[in-house]
Amino acid sequence: MESNFNVDQFNSIVQSRRSVFPYQFIPGKAVPDEIIWQILDNANRAPNHKHTEPWRFTVFAGEGLQRFSTLQSEIYTRYAGEKFKEAKIKNLVEYPLMSSHVIAIGMKRNEENKLPESEEIIATACAIENIYLSATAYGLGGYLSTGGITYFEEAKAYFDLGPGDRLLGFFYLGYIATPATSLSKREPVKEKVKWIKN
Ligand SMILES: Cc1cc2nc3c(=O)[nH]c(=O)nc-3n(C[C@H](O)[C@H](O)[C@H](O)COP(=O)(O)O)c2cc1C
C-alpha cells in the first residue's frame, strides 16, 4: 500500500530537529496553549508496553514560569549539598523566564503492571521524542534538560511523583529567534548497524 503521508516532509522534520536553547528564543512571545495541548497529545501517542502510559507532564506557563524558576532554584540551593555550584543558579532562574512553556516530565510506575523500569523509561523517552518532533513541525524551539534538580529525590514530590517514579527532565519551549545553522552532527549510521541477511 502506498503511504498516506508526505514522507519527504516527515524525513525533513526528523533530520532537521535540533535542540534549541532558551537564549535562542524570542523573549516574551508565548506559544498558544492549544499548540502545547496538541504537542502533549502527540506525546501521549507514544508506544508503551501493556498500556501503562507512564509519562506525566507538569506544564509551567504564564506566571507559572516564575513559580518554576523560584521552585527549581530553591530546591537546588536546598538539596545540592556538596555538588552546589553558584554558577548553576543563573540558568535555573533565567531559563524558565526566557521560555514560553516548561514541561516537567515524569515517569510514573504502574502498580498493577510492574514492567521492568527500563521499559517505562523507554516509553517516556518516546513521548519526549514526539515532543521534540512536534515542536520542530510547529517551527518551535525546545530542548530537554536533565540538569538542575532532575535527579534530586526531594524534587519528585513537587511533580506528584513517588519514590518509585522518576523525574526524567524538563522540556523548555519557545519561538525561535536564533535558529541552529546546521544539522545536528552525527557519525554515519553505517558505523552503528550490522545487517544479517543470510
Ligand atoms: C536524555 C537527554 C538529556 C539532555 N540533557 C541536556 C542537558 O541537561 N543540558 C543540555 O544543554 N542539553 C541536554 N540535552 C540536549 C542535548 O544536548 C542535545 O540533544 C545534543 O546536543 C544533540 O543536539 P540536537 O538535539 O540538536 O541533535 C539532552 C538530551 C537528551 C536526549
The ligand as an SDF file (V2000), in Angstrom:
LIG
                    3D

 31 33  0  0  0  0  0  0  0  0999 V2000
   18.3940   12.4570   27.7040 C   0  0  0  0  0  0  0  0  0  0  0  0
   18.8390   13.8240   27.2650 C   0  0  0  0  0  0  0  0  0  0  0  0
   19.2680   14.7250   28.2120 C   0  0  0  0  0  0  0  0  0  0  0  0
   19.6940   16.0040   27.8390 C   0  0  0  0  0  0  0  0  0  0  0  0
   20.0910   16.8900   28.8080 N   0  0  0  0  0  0  0  0  0  0  0  0
   20.5940   18.0790   28.4420 C   0  0  0  0  0  0  0  0  0  0  0  0
   21.0490   18.9960   29.4290 C   0  0  0  0  0  0  0  0  0  0  0  0
   20.9380   18.7530   30.6400 O   0  0  0  0  0  0  0  0  0  0  0  0
   21.5970   20.1530   29.0130 N   0  0  0  0  0  0  0  0  0  0  0  0
   21.7090   20.4580   27.6760 C   0  0  0  0  0  0  0  0  0  0  0  0
   22.2420   21.5220   27.3460 O   0  0  0  0  0  0  0  0  0  0  0  0
   21.2310   19.6470   26.7100 N   0  0  0  0  0  0  0  0  0  0  0  0
   20.6730   18.4610   27.0710 C   0  0  0  0  0  0  0  0  0  0  0  0
   20.1660   17.6190   26.1180 N   0  0  0  0  0  0  0  0  0  0  0  0
   20.1510   18.0380   24.7020 C   0  0  0  0  0  0  0  0  0  0  0  0
   21.4310   17.5810   24.0440 C   0  0  0  0  0  0  0  0  0  0  0  0
   22.4760   18.4520   24.4080 O   0  0  0  0  0  0  0  0  0  0  0  0
   21.2360   17.5880   22.5040 C   0  0  0  0  0  0  0  0  0  0  0  0
   20.2230   16.6850   22.1500 O   0  0  0  0  0  0  0  0  0  0  0  0
   22.5410   17.1940   21.8090 C   0  0  0  0  0  0  0  0  0  0  0  0
   23.4880   18.2030   21.9410 O   0  0  0  0  0  0  0  0  0  0  0  0
   22.3350   16.9260   20.3200 C   0  0  0  0  0  0  0  0  0  0  0  0
   21.8190   18.0830   19.6890 O   0  0  0  0  0  0  0  0  0  0  0  0
   20.4460   18.0320   18.8950 P   0  0  0  0  0  0  0  0  0  0  0  0
   19.3390   17.7280   19.8850 O   0  0  0  0  0  0  0  0  0  0  0  0
   20.3060   19.4070   18.2910 O   0  0  0  0  0  0  0  0  0  0  0  0
   20.5300   16.9360   17.8760 O   0  0  0  0  0  0  0  0  0  0  0  0
   19.7000   16.3720   26.4640 C   0  0  0  0  0  0  0  0  0  0  0  0
   19.2410   15.4430   25.5120 C   0  0  0  0  0  0  0  0  0  0  0  0
   18.8090   14.1920   25.9010 C   0  0  0  0  0  0  0  0  0  0  0  0
   18.3020   13.2230   24.8700 C   0  0  0  0  0  0  0  0  0  0  0  0
  1  2  1  0
  2  3  1  0
  2 30  2  0
  3  4  2  0
  4  5  1  0
  4 28  1  0
  5  6  2  0
  6  7  1  0
  6 13  1  0
  7  8  2  0
  7  9  1  0
  9 10  1  0
 10 11  2  0
 10 12  1  0
 12 13  2  0
 13 14  1  0
 14 15  1  0
 14 28  1  0
 15 16  1  0
 16 17  1  0
 16 18  1  0
 18 19  1  0
 18 20  1  0
 20 21  1  0
 20 22  1  0
 22 23  1  0
 23 24  1  0
 24 25  2  0
 24 26  1  0
 24 27  1  0
 28 29  2  0
 29 30  1  0
 30 31  1  0
M  END
$$$$
